[in-house]
Amino acid sequence: MPLNANFDELAISLTKPNYLHLSKISVKTGGEWVNVSDLPIKEAFLSSTNQDRTNFGIDAWLDKRTAFFSTKFETNPRLKISFRTSIKIDGIKVENRRDGLWERAQNLAIEFSSKTDETRFSLDFSDTEIKDKARNHLLKNIRDVALGESLEVTNEQKKLFLGDFGEEFFCNPSAREINEYITYVVDKLSFKTEFNITLLLYLFRELSAFCYFSSEHNTLNFAILNLYIAAIDPRSKEASRAAFKVIQASSESDRNIAKTKLKKFGNIHFGYPLVIGPHMVSRSLRSWPKRLLLDTIERLVSSTAQTGLGETIVCYGTLLGLYRDGDFIEHDDDIDLLFIFKNKICQNKDHLLETHLKTLVRAIQEKGFRVKIAGVNEQNYYPFLQIFDKDHAVHVDLFLGYNDGQNVDLPMQNVKYEAVPKDAILPILRWTYQDRSLNVPNDIEAFLEYRYGKTWKTPDIFFRQNE
């Protein structure tokens, strides 16, 4: 955005309700681009802080202790920065996170002002003209990738990037034509194993961002592009969320198309199918050798039993899949176990967490596992263990249950602790699955109904998102 004047205040806001969420703000002053955080700042104000966490706050961002700041969801979220001295500013660049959330910048409004001479410069990105400029900028980025002008692309790769479209296609394509190119990328280009995966990631991100500036874009292709982004870069959680949001609202046939393409993408680029998991795009649990995963379960149950503190059972999604489907749930990505402390041990939970949890962790580590202590949620904190086996990349969530004599207190819906009648869980049942004898709740179906409701027999890949 070009401008040329002296200013001592910068305000950034959104003209429609959303989160104001940015990673970098740079201004051009004295012929050089400078981060706003490096300028002499008198005062900075952010209308709110996401989750009230300091690492999402403006002070942490200005001090470079965090990569981005974020407000809560607001009607008019805003940031205001006052400079100590008047600064001549010739341009501004605002950057969002590279892993998604582009929609949060769609209705961005920027204003520079000067208290001394009442000079103002404002720009509203919800304006049609500005959106056209953004669209053209993204189109240039896509063209630069396809023609190898921004990244190193071989002649063979360039030929594949262009397909039958030709170099002149990128000069001024219509919305319909660019959608045809996106379809080409989703259906053909993404499955060429000759490509460097970094090139694909760059192109997918630019095409996905472009979708936000095209009123006629294909929402299914947008979702698939974001699934590919999440597959290549596991840190792109927001890409997963963006894709899930679209697919969840799609028809059954479109969902199946997205799932099929994602599986194919995973098989070609990584050697195993990828699925829309409960947390993110992940390797299908069913693609792992079942023996490996069952061995892990047995070793963990054995290690925890040796402590004498309680018993471990198979629970939640793992139990649901093995019991209902006869296999691990295809779209699941971890193993769920529940350790239930004995009644007499639960009388003093503070002592339990300080002393007995350490004993439990030590026993598991002695079996060769790596253990991380985590919390089920911020509002209702109790620890659980994330356990990693050196033989495979599927982690185990070991939740903790507390037996008070009548009920078992354990994480249920939204992983908040609830009391489940003891008879549904204890005494534990030895249940035969294939050639294995597994610890399970005393009444499997009652337990599954407590956790998943009366519809537990119907598979739902969006169960976690719907909670």
Order of alpha helices (4+ residues) and beta strands (2+ residues): beta-beta-beta-beta-beta-alpha-beta-beta-beta-beta-alpha-alpha-alpha-alpha-alpha-alpha-alpha-beta-beta-alpha-beta-alpha-beta-alpha-beta-beta-beta-beta-beta-beta-beta-alpha-alpha
